[in-house]
Amino acid sequence: MRIVPGFLIREIAGETVAIPSGQAAHHLSGLVVINGCGRFLFDLLQSEQTEASLLNAMTDTYDVDEVTALVDIREFLDVLRKNDMLLEDRSSDD
């Protein structure tokens, strides 16, 4: 899985936001506010990742247990999915 190409990260009024541009703007009109951990995951998702690779990176970088990290990762991925911001290989779901 990875972020749909065309999203820019900007700091606006003290908030980090993902802004769609180009083709991405056809799927999402608006901004998605992301926190520090979300920014970390968003940056990782610029290249192909798995849930396991995100979990490993998160627990290696932050002082967080695997259960808490996994809950946070899944919540963030759900936000990306709801906003059509995530490309996923559905063939691996079989």
GROMACS elastic network, one bead per residue, 0.5 to 0.9 nm:
[ bonds ]
;  ai    aj funct       b0    kb
    1    45     6  0.72350   500
    1    47     6  0.80892   500
    1    48     6  0.53493   500
    1    49     6  0.53695   500
    1    50     6  0.62532   500
    1    51     6  0.84939   500
    1    86     6  0.66986   500
    1    87     6  0.53947   500
    1    89     6  0.64742   500
    2     5     6  0.86303   500
    2    42     6  0.86486   500
    2    44     6  0.82855   500
    2    46     6  0.58905   500
    2    47     6  0.58094   500
    2    48     6  0.50182   500
    2    49     6  0.62595   500
    2    50     6  0.86640   500
    2    85     6  0.84778   500
    2    86     6  0.56881   500
    2    87     6  0.52796   500
    2    88     6  0.67633   500
    3     6     6  0.86336   500
    3     7     6  0.80305   500
    3    42     6  0.72274   500
    3    43     6  0.88337   500
    3    44     6  0.89942   500
    3    45     6  0.54209   500
    3    46     6  0.56538   500
    3    47     6  0.76730   500
    3    48     6  0.84002   500
    3    80     6  0.81368   500
    3    85     6  0.56982   500
    3    87     6  0.59621   500
    3    88     6  0.88772   500
    4     7     6  0.72182   500
    4    24     6  0.70242   500
    4    46     6  0.82692   500
    4    84     6  0.79028   500
    4    85     6  0.52038   500
    4    86     6  0.53871   500
    4    87     6  0.56878   500
    5    20     6  0.88550   500
    5    21     6  0.87498   500
    5    22     6  0.87643   500
    5    23     6  0.80856   500
    5    24     6  0.68725   500
    5    46     6  0.79885   500
    5    85     6  0.84557   500
    6    19     6  0.83574   500
    6    20     6  0.59058   500
    6    21     6  0.51130   500
    6    22     6  0.58879   500
    6    23     6  0.66341   500
    6    24     6  0.53040   500
    6    25     6  0.78737   500
    7    18     6  0.59896   500
    7    19     6  0.53767   500
    7    21     6  0.58136   500
    7    22     6  0.84074   500
    7    24     6  0.66921   500
    7    25     6  0.84140   500
    7    85     6  0.83958   500
    8    17     6  0.80976   500
    8    18     6  0.55088   500
    8    19     6  0.50980   500
    8    20     6  0.63503   500
    8    21     6  0.70881   500
    9    16     6  0.68203   500
    9    17     6  0.56716   500
    9    19     6  0.63119   500
    9    39     6  0.85096   500
   10    15     6  0.81741   500
   10    16     6  0.57559   500
   10    17     6  0.54797   500
   10    18     6  0.65784   500
   10    19     6  0.74119   500
   11    14     6  0.60674   500
   11    15     6  0.54615   500
   11    17     6  0.62983   500
   12    15     6  0.52340   500
   12    16     6  0.63814   500
   12    17     6  0.70281   500
   13    16     6  0.84598   500
   15    33     6  0.67559   500
   15    34     6  0.76188   500
   15    35     6  0.78305   500
   16    32     6  0.84671   500
   16    33     6  0.58060   500
   16    34     6  0.56201   500
   16    35     6  0.66329   500
   16    36     6  0.80775   500
   16    39     6  0.77641   500
   17    31     6  0.61294   500
   17    32     6  0.53692   500
   17    34     6  0.57599   500
   17    35     6  0.85641   500
   17    39     6  0.88937   500
   18    30     6  0.89106   500
   18    31     6  0.57746   500
   18    32     6  0.51492   500
   18    33     6  0.64398   500
   18    34     6  0.72799   500
   19    24     6  0.88050   500
   19    25     6  0.81565   500
   19    28     6  0.88082   500
   19    29     6  0.86232   500
   19    30     6  0.70210   500
   19    31     6  0.51966   500
   19    32     6  0.68881   500
   20    23     6  0.79827   500
   20    24     6  0.50896   500
   20    26     6  0.83268   500
   20    27     6  0.83570   500
   20    28     6  0.66506   500
   20    29     6  0.73229   500
   20    30     6  0.75454   500
   20    31     6  0.73615   500
   21    24     6  0.53964   500
   21    26     6  0.83715   500
   22    25     6  0.56454   500
   22    26     6  0.75779   500
   23    26     6  0.55024   500
   23    27     6  0.74636   500
   24    27     6  0.55065   500
   24    28     6  0.65054   500
   24    29     6  0.87826   500
   24    84     6  0.87774   500
   24    85     6  0.79158   500
   25    28     6  0.52374   500
   25    29     6  0.59299   500
   25    30     6  0.83662   500
   26    29     6  0.71607   500
   27    83     6  0.78404   500
   27    84     6  0.66469   500
   27    85     6  0.83010   500
   28    31     6  0.80838   500
   28    83     6  0.64995   500
   28    84     6  0.72145   500
   28    85     6  0.81651   500
   32    79     6  0.88974   500
   32    80     6  0.89385   500
   32    83     6  0.84606   500
   33    38     6  0.89775   500
   34    37     6  0.78911   500
   34    38     6  0.52817   500
   34    39     6  0.60964   500
   34    42     6  0.86904   500
   34    76     6  0.88979   500
   35    38     6  0.50462   500
   35    39     6  0.60624   500
   35    40     6  0.86646   500
   36    39     6  0.50306   500
   36    40     6  0.63096   500
   36    41     6  0.87918   500
   37    40     6  0.50072   500
   37    41     6  0.63526   500
   37    42     6  0.85145   500
   37    58     6  0.84180   500
   37    62     6  0.89165   500
   37    72     6  0.85846   500
   37    73     6  0.89547   500
   38    41     6  0.50886   500
   38    42     6  0.58924   500
   38    43     6  0.84800   500
   38    72     6  0.87353   500
   38    73     6  0.82800   500
   38    76     6  0.66629   500
   39    43     6  0.60443   500
   39    44     6  0.85731   500
   40    43     6  0.52898   500
   40    44     6  0.64134   500
   40    45     6  0.87587   500
   40    58     6  0.83103   500
   41    44     6  0.50369   500
   41    45     6  0.61065   500
   41    46     6  0.88889   500
   41    54     6  0.70154   500
   41    57     6  0.87888   500
   41    58     6  0.80577   500
   41    73     6  0.77930   500
   41    76     6  0.82412   500
   42    45     6  0.50543   500
   42    46     6  0.67083   500
   43    46     6  0.54759   500
   43    47     6  0.81822   500
   44    47     6  0.62646   500
   44    48     6  0.80986   500
   44    49     6  0.73002   500
   44    54     6  0.75068   500
   44    57     6  0.86676   500
   45    48     6  0.61903   500
   45    49     6  0.61049   500
   45    54     6  0.84898   500
   45    86     6  0.86585   500
   46    49     6  0.85482   500
   49    52     6  0.80454   500
   49    53     6  0.59896   500
   49    54     6  0.66831   500
   50    53     6  0.51218   500
   50    54     6  0.62851   500
   50    55     6  0.85417   500
   51    54     6  0.51708   500
   51    55     6  0.61397   500
   51    56     6  0.86871   500
   51    70     6  0.82211   500
   51    73     6  0.77180   500
   51    74     6  0.82127   500
   52    56     6  0.61350   500
   52    57     6  0.85831   500
   52    70     6  0.89189   500
   53    56     6  0.51146   500
   53    57     6  0.61546   500
   53    58     6  0.85100   500
   54    57     6  0.51733   500
   54    58     6  0.60388   500
   54    59     6  0.86392   500
   54    70     6  0.86604   500
   54    73     6  0.74357   500
   55    58     6  0.50967   500
   55    59     6  0.61505   500
   55    60     6  0.84241   500
   55    66     6  0.70653   500
   55    69     6  0.65122   500
   55    70     6  0.62676   500
   55    73     6  0.73580   500
   56    59     6  0.53762   500
   56    60     6  0.60058   500
   56    61     6  0.85347   500
   56    66     6  0.84772   500
   57    60     6  0.51147   500
   57    61     6  0.60693   500
   57    62     6  0.84261   500
   58    61     6  0.52140   500
   58    62     6  0.57646   500
   58    63     6  0.85242   500
   58    64     6  0.77660   500
   58    66     6  0.85554   500
   58    69     6  0.67119   500
   58    70     6  0.88857   500
   58    73     6  0.87066   500
   59    62     6  0.53827   500
   59    63     6  0.65613   500
   59    64     6  0.58157   500
   59    65     6  0.66499   500
   59    66     6  0.65394   500
   59    69     6  0.69566   500
   60    63     6  0.77843   500
   60    64     6  0.87182   500
   61    64     6  0.86391   500
   62    65     6  0.88009   500
   62    69     6  0.89392   500
   64    67     6  0.83977   500
   64    68     6  0.66068   500
   64    69     6  0.62298   500
   65    68     6  0.55862   500
   65    69     6  0.61582   500
   65    70     6  0.86129   500
   66    69     6  0.50443   500
   66    70     6  0.59254   500
   66    71     6  0.85675   500
   67    70     6  0.52071   500
   67    71     6  0.63214   500
   67    72     6  0.87584   500
   68    71     6  0.52193   500
   68    72     6  0.63154   500
   68    73     6  0.86683   500
   69    72     6  0.51207   500
   69    73     6  0.60715   500
   69    74     6  0.85958   500
   70    73     6  0.50141   500
   70    74     6  0.60760   500
   70    75     6  0.85071   500
   71    74     6  0.52780   500
   71    75     6  0.61922   500
   71    76     6  0.86673   500
   72    75     6  0.51577   500
   72    76     6  0.61869   500
   72    77     6  0.86108   500
   73    76     6  0.51485   500
   73    77     6  0.61120   500
   73    78     6  0.85647   500
   74    77     6  0.50254   500
   74    78     6  0.60762   500
   74    79     6  0.87044   500
   75    78     6  0.50803   500
   75    79     6  0.64396   500
   75    80     6  0.88163   500
   76    79     6  0.51653   500
   76    80     6  0.63780   500
   76    81     6  0.86947   500
   77    81     6  0.60967   500
   77    82     6  0.86029   500
   77    86     6  0.77457   500
   78    82     6  0.60978   500
   78    83     6  0.85986   500
   79    82     6  0.51697   500
   79    83     6  0.63211   500
   79    84     6  0.86727   500
   79    85     6  0.84273   500
   80    83     6  0.52294   500
   80    84     6  0.61388   500
   80    86     6  0.56651   500
   81    85     6  0.59289   500
   81    86     6  0.56131   500
   81    87     6  0.84980   500
   82    85     6  0.77009   500
   82    86     6  0.88793   500
   83    86     6  0.80902   500
   84    87     6  0.80163   500
   88    91     6  0.88317   500
   88    92     6  0.88848   500
   89    92     6  0.60657   500
   89    93     6  0.78135   500
   90    93     6  0.54230   500
   90    94     6  0.78764   500
   91    94     6  0.61598   500
